[in-house]
Amino acid sequence: MTARRSRGDGGLHWDEQRQRWIASVTVGYSPDGKRIVRKASGKTKTEAKAKLKEILRDHDDGLASGPANFTVADAVISWLTYGLQGRDTETVANYRILSDKHIIPALGARKLRDLSAEDVDRWLMGKARTHSTRTVRLLHSCLNRAVKFAQARDKVKRNVVALCDVPEGKQGRPSKSLTLDQAAAILAAAERSRLYAYVVLSLLIGARTEELRALVWSEVDLDGDPDNGIPPWIAVWRSVREGGDTKTKKSRRSLALPKRCVEALRAHRVQQAEDRQHAGTKWAENGLVFASQVGTPLDSHNVRRMFRKIVNDAGLEAKDWTPREMRHSFVSLLSDSGVPLEDIARLVGHSGTAVTEAVYRKQIRPVLLGGAEVMDRIFS
């Protein structure tokens, strides 16, 4: 059948080779004078005509219908490649893992302009049955931002993901804390590990794991100023988060060090000096307290892997414990020893604290003493 066009409203014709009705319409002209044509197809004339009307309606409304062959996978890959500039490398890696494992296998082949809110709802409900609410929220966020990124580049006319609510997922594993006996076993097992000082500080001062990985020697004073009543201390002023900031501004704090922390850090500094000498020209000087054997920063996977071995050596189930639970254990041990919750909140840098002192280099008063004094008594 030959092409049949109506006046200025696009046209329909039968494609013998494809055995489909083809709808086409001119929506404008390029700078070089060539026509810009939008096309759609359908198995029936009615289906093709409906798509033609949709193209015309979108054109009249100023909406871009997007290329027919642009898929959800294309949108996600484009966002991961170009839409995360300046983000922390670990954040980008996490988004990529979530996309490769959950989004692309399930929805990747779907044409983006055909993706419906119902498709997204069904996918999210399926994930909610097997994953925590936090994971489901992250998945929704990744897909939403990928489609929004594509929408801004005229790949799709609207973002249906933004219309979908996030369902409640499986209840996550509740955080827990070590008992005093378990904490002592962890400390004993850690003495044989390169992570010993890291474990001691996590457990005895309650610093976040991302804060310790960013700790530098210039913010550690292992001598203090006894004549003026200032004990050994560290400044928790930064983290490995994007921009180097702590979780909140109120998380910046200066903490007195229990004796065991001082001893562990002195031994750790000697070990690091030996690592530096052995590495020679391979050493990358970053000033970090906790670094690899060539001076490069530790990532969360390095710490988690070494910590699991320590937990296993302590006779505990490695899969049941994570490094961040040493911080929970710090809070629990202080609470069990009668330290007021307000003081504990200040020690761990919680944003709910009424007043948290902002401490800068050479301005180390007031140093928060309570945690060190209690930990010296607990682990005497």
C-alpha positions as CSV (number, residue, x, y, z in Angstrom):
1,M,0.0,0.0,0.0
2,T,1.4,3.5,-0.8
3,A,2.0,6.2,1.7
4,R,-1.1,8.2,2.7
5,R,-0.7,11.6,4.2
6,S,-3.1,14.1,5.6
7,R,-2.6,17.8,5.5
8,G,0.2,18.7,7.9
9,D,-0.9,16.0,10.4
10,G,1.8,13.4,9.5
11,G,1.2,10.2,7.6
12,L,0.7,6.4,7.7
13,H,2.0,3.8,5.3
14,W,2.3,0.0,5.2
15,D,5.8,-1.4,5.3
16,E,5.7,-4.6,3.3
17,Q,9.1,-5.8,4.5
18,R,8.5,-5.2,8.2
19,Q,4.8,-6.1,8.0
20,R,3.9,-3.1,10.1
21,W,2.1,0.2,9.8
22,I,4.6,3.2,9.9
23,A,3.6,6.6,11.3
24,S,5.8,9.6,10.5
25,V,5.5,13.3,10.9
26,T,7.8,16.3,10.4
27,V,8.3,18.2,13.6
28,G,10.8,20.8,12.4
29,Y,13.9,21.5,10.5
30,S,17.6,21.3,11.4
31,P,20.0,24.3,11.0
32,D,21.1,22.9,7.6
33,G,17.5,22.8,6.4
34,K,16.9,19.0,6.7
35,R,13.5,17.8,8.0
36,I,13.4,16.4,11.5
37,V,11.1,13.4,11.3
38,R,9.6,11.4,14.1
39,K,8.5,7.9,13.4
40,A,6.5,5.1,15.2
41,S,5.1,1.8,14.1
42,G,2.3,-0.6,15.0
43,K,1.0,-4.0,14.0
44,T,-2.3,-2.5,13.2
45,K,-3.3,0.8,11.5
46,T,-5.2,1.8,14.7
47,E,-2.1,1.3,16.9
48,A,0.1,3.2,14.5
49,K,-2.4,6.1,14.2
50,A,-2.6,6.3,18.1
51,K,1.2,6.6,18.2
52,L,1.1,9.3,15.5
53,K,-1.4,11.3,17.6
54,E,0.9,10.9,20.6
55,I,3.9,12.3,18.7
56,L,1.8,15.2,17.4
57,R,0.4,15.9,20.9
58,D,3.9,15.9,22.4
59,H,5.2,18.2,19.7
60,D,2.3,20.6,20.3
61,D,3.0,20.6,24.1
62,G,6.7,21.1,23.5
63,L,7.7,17.7,24.9
64,A,10.4,15.6,23.3
65,S,9.3,12.0,22.8
66,G,12.9,10.7,22.7
67,P,14.5,8.2,20.4
68,A,12.6,4.9,20.0
69,N,15.7,2.7,20.6
70,F,17.0,4.4,23.8
71,T,16.7,1.9,26.7
72,V,16.7,2.1,30.4
73,A,20.2,0.6,30.3
74,D,21.3,3.4,28.0
75,A,20.0,5.9,30.5
76,V,21.6,4.3,33.5
77,I,25.0,3.9,31.8
78,S,24.9,7.5,30.6
79,W,24.2,8.7,34.1
80,L,26.9,6.6,35.6
81,T,29.4,7.9,33.0
82,Y,28.6,11.6,32.9
83,G,26.2,12.4,35.7
84,L,28.4,11.7,38.8
85,Q,31.3,14.1,38.2
86,G,33.0,15.1,41.5
87,R,31.4,12.4,43.5
88,D,33.4,10.2,45.9
89,T,34.8,7.2,44.2
90,E,33.3,4.8,46.7
91,T,29.9,6.3,46.1
92,V,30.2,5.9,42.3
93,A,31.4,2.4,42.8
94,N,28.4,1.6,45.0
95,Y,25.9,3.1,42.5
96,R,27.6,1.1,39.7
97,I,27.2,-2.1,41.6
98,L,23.6,-1.5,42.4
99,S,22.9,-0.6,38.8
100,D,24.7,-3.6,37.3
101,K,23.2,-6.0,39.8
102,H,19.6,-4.8,40.2
103,I,18.5,-2.2,37.7
104,I,20.0,-3.2,34.3
105,P,19.2,-7.0,34.5
106,A,15.6,-6.3,35.4
107,L,14.7,-3.2,33.4
108,G,17.7,-2.5,31.2
109,A,16.2,-3.9,28.0
110,R,13.0,-1.9,28.3
111,K,12.7,1.1,26.0
112,L,12.9,4.2,28.2
113,R,9.9,6.0,26.6
114,D,7.8,2.8,27.1
115,L,8.8,2.4,30.8
116,S,5.6,2.9,32.9
117,A,5.1,3.7,36.6
118,E,3.5,0.2,36.9
119,D,6.7,-1.4,35.6
120,V,8.7,0.5,38.3
121,D,6.2,-0.3,41.1
122,R,6.3,-4.0,40.2
123,W,10.1,-4.0,40.2
124,L,10.4,-2.1,43.5
125,M,7.9,-4.5,45.2
126,G,10.0,-7.4,44.1
127,K,13.1,-5.9,45.5
128,A,11.3,-5.0,48.8
129,R,10.6,-8.7,49.4
130,T,14.3,-9.6,49.4
131,H,16.2,-6.4,50.4
132,S,16.2,-3.8,53.2
133,T,14.2,-0.6,52.9
134,R,17.5,1.3,52.7
135,T,18.6,-0.7,49.7
136,V,15.2,-0.3,48.0
137,R,15.5,3.5,48.5
138,L,18.9,3.5,47.0
139,L,17.7,1.5,44.0
140,H,14.8,3.9,43.5
141,S,17.1,6.9,43.8
142,C,19.6,5.5,41.2
143,L,16.9,4.8,38.7
144,N,15.1,8.1,39.4
145,R,18.3,10.1,38.9
146,A,19.2,8.2,35.7
147,V,15.9,8.9,34.1
148,K,15.9,12.5,35.2
149,F,19.4,12.8,33.6
150,A,18.0,11.4,30.4
151,Q,14.9,13.6,30.6
152,A,17.1,16.7,30.7
153,R,18.7,15.5,27.5
154,D,15.5,15.0,25.6
155,K,15.7,11.2,25.7
156,V,12.3,10.8,27.3
157,K,9.4,13.2,27.8
158,R,8.7,12.5,31.5
159,N,10.2,10.7,34.5
160,V,7.7,8.0,35.7
161,V,10.1,6.9,38.4
162,A,9.5,10.1,40.3
163,L,5.8,9.2,40.5
164,C,6.5,5.9,42.4
165,D,6.6,5.5,46.1
166,V,9.3,3.4,47.8
167,P,7.8,0.3,49.5
168,E,9.0,-0.9,52.9
169,G,11.7,-3.6,52.5
170,K,12.8,-6.3,54.7
171,Q,13.8,-5.3,58.2
172,G,17.6,-4.8,58.2
173,R,19.9,-6.5,60.6
174,P,19.8,-4.5,63.8
175,S,23.1,-3.0,65.0
176,K,24.5,-4.7,68.1
177,S,27.3,-4.2,70.5
178,L,30.0,-6.4,71.9
179,T,29.9,-7.5,75.6
180,L,32.9,-6.7,77.7
181,D,34.2,-10.3,77.3
182,Q,33.8,-10.2,73.6
183,A,35.5,-6.8,73.3
184,A,38.4,-8.1,75.3
185,A,38.6,-11.1,73.0
186,I,38.6,-8.8,70.0
187,L,41.4,-6.7,71.4
188,A,43.5,-9.7,72.2
189,A,43.0,-11.2,68.7
190,A,43.8,-7.8,67.1
191,E,47.2,-7.7,68.7
192,R,48.5,-10.0,66.0
193,S,47.0,-7.9,63.2
194,R,48.2,-4.8,61.4
195,L,44.8,-3.4,62.2
196,Y,45.4,-3.5,66.0
197,A,45.7,0.3,66.6
198,Y,42.6,0.9,64.4
199,V,40.6,-1.6,66.4
200,V,41.8,-0.1,69.7
201,L,40.8,3.4,68.7
202,S,37.4,2.2,67.2
203,L,36.5,0.4,70.4
204,L,38.0,2.8,73.0
205,I,37.1,6.2,71.6
206,G,34.2,5.4,69.4
207,A,35.4,7.1,66.2
208,R,33.6,6.3,63.0
209,T,35.4,4.0,60.6
210,E,35.4,6.7,57.9
211,E,36.9,9.2,60.4
212,L,39.8,6.9,61.3
213,R,40.7,6.1,57.7
214,A,41.1,9.9,57.2
215,L,43.1,10.5,60.4
216,V,46.6,12.1,59.8
217,W,49.5,12.1,62.2
218,S,49.5,15.9,62.4
219,E,46.2,15.6,64.2
220,V,47.5,13.2,66.8
221,D,49.3,14.2,70.0
222,L,50.6,11.2,71.9
223,D,52.3,13.4,74.6
224,G,49.8,16.1,75.4
225,D,50.8,18.8,77.8
226,P,50.9,17.4,81.4
227,D,52.0,20.7,82.9
228,N,48.8,22.3,81.7
229,G,46.6,19.3,82.4
230,I,46.2,18.3,78.7
231,P,46.4,14.5,78.1
232,P,47.3,12.8,74.8
233,W,44.6,13.4,72.3
234,I,43.5,13.2,68.7
235,A,41.4,15.6,66.6
236,V,38.5,14.1,64.7
237,W,38.1,16.8,62.1
238,R,37.7,15.0,58.9
239,S,36.5,11.8,57.2
240,V,36.7,10.0,53.8
241,R,33.4,11.4,52.8
242,E,33.1,13.7,49.8
243,G,34.9,16.9,50.5
244,G,36.7,15.4,53.5
245,D,34.1,16.7,56.1
246,T,32.8,14.7,59.0
247,K,29.3,13.4,59.0
248,T,28.0,16.7,60.5
249,K,29.8,19.9,61.6
250,K,29.1,18.9,65.2
251,S,31.0,15.6,64.6
252,R,34.3,17.6,64.7
253,R,35.7,17.0,68.2
254,S,39.0,16.5,70.1
255,L,39.2,13.4,72.2
256,A,41.5,12.4,75.0
257,L,43.2,9.0,74.4
258,P,43.1,6.2,76.8
259,K,46.5,4.8,77.7
260,R,46.0,1.7,75.6
261,C,45.3,3.8,72.6
262,V,48.5,5.8,73.1
263,E,50.5,2.5,73.4
264,A,48.9,1.1,70.3
265,L,49.6,4.2,68.3
266,R,53.2,4.4,69.3
267,A,53.7,0.8,68.2
268,H,51.8,1.5,65.0
269,R,54.0,4.5,64.2
270,V,57.1,2.3,64.6
271,Q,55.6,-0.3,62.3
272,Q,54.7,2.3,59.7
273,A,58.3,3.6,59.7
274,E,59.5,0.1,58.9
275,D,56.9,-0.1,56.1
276,R,58.1,3.2,54.7
277,Q,61.7,2.1,54.8
278,H,60.9,-1.3,53.2
279,A,58.7,0.3,50.5
280,G,61.4,2.7,49.4
281,T,60.5,4.7,46.3
282,K,57.1,2.9,46.2
283,W,56.0,4.7,49.4
284,A,53.2,7.3,48.8
285,E,53.4,9.8,51.6
286,N,49.9,10.9,52.6
287,G,50.5,11.6,56.3
288,L,47.8,9.0,57.1
289,V,47.9,7.2,60.4
290,F,46.2,4.1,58.9
291,A,47.5,3.3,55.5
292,S,48.6,0.4,53.3
293,Q,52.1,-1.0,53.4
294,V,53.0,1.5,50.7
295,G,51.3,4.5,52.3
296,T,48.1,4.6,50.2
297,P,44.7,5.1,51.9
298,L,42.8,2.1,53.2
299,D,39.3,1.6,51.7
300,S,36.3,0.1,53.5
301,H,36.9,-3.3,51.9
302,N,40.5,-3.5,53.2
303,V,39.3,-2.7,56.7
304,R,36.3,-5.1,56.6
305,R,38.4,-8.0,55.3
306,M,41.1,-7.6,58.0
307,F,38.5,-7.1,60.7
308,R,36.6,-10.3,59.8
309,K,39.8,-12.2,60.3
310,I,40.3,-10.7,63.8
311,V,36.7,-11.5,64.7
312,N,37.2,-15.1,63.6
313,D,40.5,-15.4,65.6
314,A,38.6,-14.1,68.6
315,G,36.2,-17.1,68.3
316,L,33.2,-15.1,67.1
317,E,31.2,-15.5,63.9
318,A,32.9,-13.2,61.4
319,K,29.8,-12.6,59.3
320,D,27.9,-11.3,62.3
321,W,30.1,-8.3,63.0
322,T,31.2,-5.2,61.1
323,P,33.8,-2.5,62.0
324,R,31.1,0.1,62.7
325,E,29.7,-2.1,65.5
326,M,32.8,-1.3,67.6
327,R,31.5,2.2,67.8
328,H,28.1,0.9,69.0
329,S,30.1,-1.2,71.6
330,F,31.9,1.9,72.8
331,V,28.5,3.6,73.5
332,S,27.2,0.5,75.2
333,L,30.2,0.0,77.4
334,L,30.2,3.7,78.5
335,S,26.5,3.5,79.2
336,D,26.9,0.3,81.3
337,S,29.5,2.1,83.3
338,G,27.2,5.0,84.2
339,V,28.3,7.7,81.8
340,P,25.3,10.1,81.1
341,L,23.9,9.8,77.6
342,E,24.5,13.5,76.9
343,D,28.2,13.0,77.6
344,I,28.3,9.9,75.4
345,A,26.7,11.9,72.5
346,R,29.4,14.5,72.8
347,L,32.1,11.9,72.7
348,V,30.8,10.2,69.6
349,G,30.0,13.5,67.8
350,H,26.3,13.0,67.5
351,S,24.5,16.0,66.0
352,G,21.8,15.9,68.7
353,T,24.3,17.2,71.3
354,A,23.3,20.6,72.7
355,V,26.8,22.0,72.5
356,T,29.8,20.4,70.7
357,E,33.0,22.3,70.8
358,A,34.7,23.1,67.5
359,V,38.3,22.4,68.0
360,Y,41.1,23.7,65.8
361,R,44.8,22.9,65.7
362,K,46.7,24.3,68.7
363,Q,43.3,25.1,70.2
364,I,42.7,21.8,71.9
365,R,40.6,22.9,74.9
366,P,38.3,21.6,76.0
367,V,39.4,18.0,75.4
368,L,36.6,15.6,76.2
369,L,38.0,13.4,79.0
370,G,35.1,11.3,80.1
371,G,35.6,8.4,77.5
372,A,39.3,8.0,78.1
373,E,38.9,7.9,81.9
374,V,36.2,5.3,81.8
375,M,38.0,3.2,79.2
376,D,41.2,3.2,81.3
377,R,39.1,1.9,84.2
378,I,37.2,-0.7,82.1
379,F,40.3,-2.1,80.4
380,S,42.8,-1.6,83.3
